[in-house]
Amino acid sequence: MQFKSILAPIGGTDADTANLTLAARIARRFSAHIDVLHAKADPRETMPYLGEGASPALIDQVMVTAEKDSDSRASRAKANFDAWHASSGLALAPAPGVVDTPSCALRMESGAEDKWIARLGRLNDMTIVAEPGENGSVAAMLAFEAALLDTGRPVMMAPINYKTNDSGSVVVAWNGSAESSRAVQAGLPFLQQAKSVHVVAVEESANTPDADALVRYLAWHRIGANVRLASGKGRPAAQAIVAECEAVDAALLVMGGYTHNRLRQMIFGGVTAHVIRHATIPVLLAH
C-alpha cells in the first residue's frame, strides 16, 4: 500500500498542531498530498438535544451561542492551517498533478465532522485524527470512530503532545486477530522503512498469539523483526503494550482497532480505548 493522499481533520483547537505536524511528516516521507478538513458545525444539529419542551427563547439563545462557537472554531482552524502551512514547506495543490512535491489544501465544509470524515476518508489512503484524550469530547470520539469504523482505511492517531521521534523503532501489537492483520498490512510501508521492528504479544493465561509466524511473514517482505512477549498477568494488555513501546523507544505503534466487541470496550474499557487515551506516540490502527 502507498500513502499518496491523506485526510487530516482539524477542529480549530490546540490539537490541530499535533495533527498537522504528524501529517506533514508522513506527507514528506511518502511524497503525499494532505487534504486538511474543517467541518463547520451546523447550529441546527443541536436542536434534538434541547427536548420538545424547550422554549423559543431558549432555542434562540442556544442557536446564537452555537453559531458564535462554530464561527470561532472555523476562524481558528483557518488560522491554524495558515500558520502551519507557512512553516511546513508544503506546496498548495488544489488538484492532483499540479505539483510533484508533498502538498496540501484546506477544505472548509459545513455539517457534522464525523459524516465528512466517513465520506472523504474512503477516498484517501489514510486519515490522521487527533487523540481524543482521556476526557475527550463526544465530537472527538465520533471523529476517531468514524475514521476507524466507517472509512475502510487505516487511521493514524496523533497524540496531543506529539513530539518527533527519529528512533526508527516500530512496535506491532499482535493478537492474531483479523484487525491486527489488516493493521500490519496497512503498516508495511512504515515497517519497511523502520530501523527495528518489535512484535509484541501479550501472554494471557494459556492463549498466546503466534508471534513467530508474523515474524516469518514479515521476512517475506524483507522486514526483520523480533518477538517481545509481554506478561498480561497482573495488568491489562493495553498497559503491557504501552510499556513495551516505552521500553524500545518506539516512534510508532501498529495495532488492530476494536478487535473485541466495541460496545463492551466503550463500557468496560479495552485495549483500543486505553491505548488511544494513553499512548504518547502515533498509533496506526485498522479495523
C-alpha positions as CSV (number, residue, x, y, z in Angstrom):
1,M,0.0,0.0,0.0
2,Q,1.2,3.5,-0.8
3,F,0.2,6.6,1.1
4,K,-0.4,9.2,-1.5
5,S,-3.4,11.0,-0.2
6,I,-4.0,11.8,3.5
7,L,-7.1,13.2,5.2
8,A,-6.4,15.4,8.2
9,P,-9.4,16.8,10.0
10,I,-8.9,19.9,12.2
11,G,-11.3,21.3,14.7
12,G,-10.0,24.7,15.5
13,T,-8.4,23.5,18.8
14,D,-5.0,23.1,20.3
15,A,-4.9,19.5,19.0
16,D,-4.6,20.8,15.4
17,T,-0.9,21.5,15.8
18,A,-0.1,17.8,16.5
19,N,-2.4,16.6,13.8
20,L,-0.9,18.8,11.1
21,T,2.7,18.3,12.2
22,L,2.3,14.5,12.0
23,A,0.5,14.7,8.7
24,A,3.3,16.8,7.2
25,R,5.9,14.4,8.4
26,I,4.2,11.5,6.7
27,A,3.5,13.5,3.5
28,R,7.2,14.3,3.2
29,R,8.1,10.6,3.7
30,F,5.8,9.3,1.0
31,S,5.6,12.4,-1.2
32,A,1.9,12.6,-0.5
33,H,-0.9,15.1,-0.5
34,I,-2.8,16.2,2.6
35,D,-6.5,17.2,2.4
36,V,-6.9,19.3,5.6
37,L,-10.6,19.3,6.5
38,H,-12.6,21.6,8.8
39,A,-16.3,20.8,9.1
40,K,-18.1,23.8,10.5
41,A,-20.9,22.6,12.8
42,D,-24.4,23.4,11.9
43,P,-26.2,25.0,14.9
44,R,-29.4,23.3,13.9
45,E,-27.8,20.0,14.8
46,T,-28.1,21.0,18.5
47,M,-31.8,21.2,18.3
48,P,-32.6,17.5,19.1
49,Y,-30.7,17.8,22.4
50,L,-32.9,20.5,23.7
51,G,-36.0,18.4,24.1
52,E,-39.6,19.0,23.0
53,G,-40.3,21.3,25.9
54,A,-37.7,23.9,25.1
55,S,-39.0,27.4,25.0
56,P,-38.5,29.6,21.8
57,A,-36.3,31.9,23.9
58,L,-34.0,29.1,25.0
59,I,-33.8,27.8,21.4
60,D,-32.8,31.2,20.1
61,Q,-30.2,31.6,22.8
62,V,-28.7,28.1,22.1
63,M,-28.7,28.8,18.4
64,V,-26.9,32.1,18.8
65,T,-24.3,30.6,21.1
66,A,-23.7,27.6,18.9
67,E,-23.4,29.9,15.8
68,K,-20.7,32.0,17.5
69,D,-18.8,28.9,18.7
70,S,-18.9,27.5,15.2
71,D,-17.7,30.7,13.6
72,S,-14.9,31.0,16.2
73,R,-13.7,27.4,15.6
74,A,-13.8,27.9,11.8
75,S,-11.7,31.1,12.1
76,R,-9.2,29.4,14.4
77,A,-9.0,26.3,12.1
78,K,-8.2,28.6,9.2
79,A,-5.6,30.4,11.3
80,N,-4.0,27.2,12.5
81,F,-3.8,25.9,8.9
82,D,-2.2,29.1,7.6
83,A,0.4,29.2,10.4
84,W,1.2,25.5,9.9
85,H,1.4,25.8,6.1
86,A,3.7,28.8,6.3
87,S,6.3,26.8,8.2
88,S,5.6,23.3,6.6
89,G,7.3,23.9,3.3
90,L,4.5,22.0,1.6
91,A,3.1,23.3,-1.7
92,L,-0.6,24.3,-2.1
93,A,-2.2,22.0,-4.6
94,P,-6.0,22.3,-5.4
95,A,-5.9,19.1,-7.6
96,P,-3.7,16.1,-8.3
97,G,-0.9,16.6,-10.7
98,V,-0.5,20.3,-10.1
99,V,2.8,19.7,-8.3
100,D,5.2,16.8,-7.9
101,T,6.2,17.5,-4.3
102,P,4.4,16.9,-1.0
103,S,1.4,19.2,-1.0
104,C,-1.7,20.2,0.9
105,A,-5.0,22.0,0.6
106,L,-7.6,23.3,3.1
107,R,-11.2,22.1,2.6
108,M,-13.9,24.0,4.6
109,E,-17.2,22.2,4.7
110,S,-20.5,22.6,6.6
111,G,-22.1,19.8,8.7
112,A,-21.2,17.1,11.1
113,E,-17.5,16.3,11.2
114,D,-17.8,12.6,11.6
115,K,-20.0,12.4,8.5
116,W,-17.5,14.3,6.4
117,I,-14.7,12.1,7.7
118,A,-16.6,8.9,6.8
119,R,-17.3,10.3,3.3
120,L,-13.9,11.7,2.5
121,G,-11.8,9.1,4.4
122,R,-13.0,6.5,1.9
123,L,-11.3,8.5,-0.8
124,N,-8.0,8.9,0.9
125,D,-5.3,6.3,1.8
126,M,-5.2,7.3,5.4
127,T,-7.0,9.5,7.9
128,I,-5.0,11.2,10.7
129,V,-7.1,12.2,13.7
130,A,-6.2,13.8,17.0
131,E,-6.1,11.8,20.2
132,P,-9.5,12.0,21.8
133,G,-7.8,12.3,25.2
134,E,-8.9,10.7,28.5
135,N,-11.6,13.3,29.0
136,G,-12.1,13.8,25.3
137,S,-15.3,15.4,23.9
138,V,-18.0,13.4,22.2
139,A,-17.1,15.1,18.9
140,A,-13.5,13.9,19.2
141,M,-14.6,10.3,19.8
142,L,-17.1,10.5,17.0
143,A,-14.3,11.7,14.7
144,F,-12.0,8.9,15.7
145,E,-14.6,6.2,15.4
146,A,-15.8,7.5,12.0
147,A,-12.2,7.3,10.7
148,L,-11.6,3.9,12.1
149,L,-15.0,2.2,11.6
150,D,-16.6,3.9,8.6
151,T,-13.9,4.6,6.1
152,G,-12.4,1.1,5.4
153,R,-9.0,2.7,5.5
154,P,-6.2,2.8,8.2
155,V,-6.2,5.6,10.8
156,M,-3.2,7.3,12.3
157,M,-3.8,8.8,15.7
158,A,-1.7,11.9,16.6
159,P,-1.1,12.3,20.4
160,I,-1.9,15.7,21.6
161,N,1.7,16.3,22.8
162,Y,3.2,14.8,19.7
163,K,7.0,15.1,19.5
164,T,9.1,14.0,16.6
165,N,11.0,10.7,17.4
166,D,13.7,9.6,14.9
167,S,14.5,6.3,16.7
168,G,13.1,4.4,13.7
169,S,11.7,1.8,16.1
170,V,8.2,0.4,15.4
171,V,6.1,-1.8,17.6
172,V,3.4,-4.2,16.3
173,A,0.8,-5.2,18.8
174,W,-0.1,-8.7,17.7
175,N,-3.0,-10.8,19.0
176,G,-3.7,-12.9,15.8
177,S,-7.0,-11.1,15.0
178,A,-8.2,-10.0,11.6
179,E,-7.9,-6.4,12.7
180,S,-4.3,-6.9,13.7
181,S,-3.6,-8.5,10.3
182,R,-5.2,-5.5,8.5
183,A,-3.1,-3.1,10.6
184,V,0.1,-5.0,9.7
185,Q,-0.7,-4.8,6.0
186,A,-1.5,-1.1,6.2
187,G,1.7,-0.5,8.1
188,L,4.0,-2.3,5.7
189,P,5.4,0.9,4.2
190,F,6.4,2.1,7.7
191,L,7.7,-1.3,8.7
192,Q,9.9,-1.5,5.6
193,Q,11.5,1.9,6.5
194,A,11.9,1.1,10.2
195,K,15.3,0.6,11.8
196,S,13.9,-2.0,14.1
197,V,10.5,-3.8,14.3
198,H,9.3,-5.4,17.5
199,V,6.3,-7.8,17.5
200,V,4.7,-7.6,20.9
201,A,2.4,-10.4,22.0
202,V,0.8,-10.3,25.4
203,E,0.7,-13.6,27.3
204,E,-2.8,-14.0,28.7
205,S,-3.4,-17.3,30.6
206,A,-2.7,-20.2,28.1
207,N,-3.6,-18.2,25.0
208,T,-0.5,-16.6,23.4
209,P,-0.7,-15.4,19.8
210,D,1.8,-17.0,17.4
211,A,4.1,-14.0,17.1
212,D,6.9,-16.1,15.4
213,A,4.5,-16.7,12.5
214,L,4.2,-13.0,12.0
215,V,7.9,-12.5,12.1
216,R,8.2,-15.1,9.3
217,Y,5.5,-13.3,7.3
218,L,7.4,-10.0,7.6
219,A,10.6,-11.7,6.5
220,W,8.9,-12.4,3.1
221,H,8.6,-8.6,2.8
222,R,12.3,-8.2,3.7
223,I,11.4,-6.8,7.1
224,G,13.5,-8.1,10.0
225,A,11.6,-8.3,13.3
226,N,11.9,-9.7,16.8
227,V,9.4,-11.0,19.3
228,R,8.8,-9.5,22.7
229,L,6.5,-11.5,24.9
230,A,4.8,-9.3,27.5
231,S,3.2,-10.7,30.6
232,G,-0.5,-9.9,30.9
233,K,-0.7,-11.2,34.4
234,G,-1.5,-8.6,37.0
235,R,-2.0,-5.8,34.4
236,P,-4.2,-5.1,31.4
237,A,-2.9,-6.0,28.0
238,A,-3.0,-2.3,27.0
239,Q,-0.7,-1.3,29.8
240,A,1.7,-4.0,28.7
241,I,1.7,-2.8,25.1
242,V,2.3,0.8,26.1
243,A,5.1,-0.2,28.5
244,E,6.8,-2.2,25.7
245,C,6.6,0.9,23.4
246,E,8.4,2.9,26.0
247,A,11.0,0.1,26.6
248,V,12.1,0.2,23.0
249,D,11.7,4.0,22.5
250,A,9.1,3.3,19.7
251,A,8.3,6.0,17.3
252,L,5.1,4.2,16.1
253,L,2.7,1.6,17.3
254,V,0.8,-0.6,14.8
255,M,-2.3,-2.4,16.1
256,G,-5.8,-3.5,15.3
257,G,-8.7,-1.3,16.5
258,Y,-11.6,-2.7,18.5
259,T,-10.6,-6.3,18.0
260,H,-13.2,-7.3,20.6
261,N,-16.8,-6.1,21.0
262,R,-16.8,-2.3,20.6
263,L,-19.7,-1.7,22.9
264,R,-18.1,-3.7,25.7
265,Q,-14.9,-1.8,25.3
266,M,-16.7,1.5,25.5
267,I,-18.4,0.5,28.7
268,F,-15.8,-1.6,30.5
269,G,-12.7,-0.4,28.8
270,G,-10.4,-2.3,26.5
271,V,-7.1,-2.3,24.7
272,T,-8.1,0.2,22.0
273,A,-9.8,2.6,24.4
274,H,-6.8,2.5,26.8
275,V,-4.1,2.9,24.1
276,I,-5.8,5.9,22.3
277,R,-6.0,7.7,25.6
278,H,-2.5,6.9,27.0
279,A,-0.2,6.5,24.1
280,T,2.4,9.2,23.7
281,I,3.4,8.2,20.2
282,P,1.4,8.0,16.9
283,V,-0.7,4.8,16.6
284,L,-1.6,3.3,13.3
285,L,-4.9,1.4,13.6
286,A,-7.1,-0.7,11.3
287,H,-10.4,-2.3,11.9
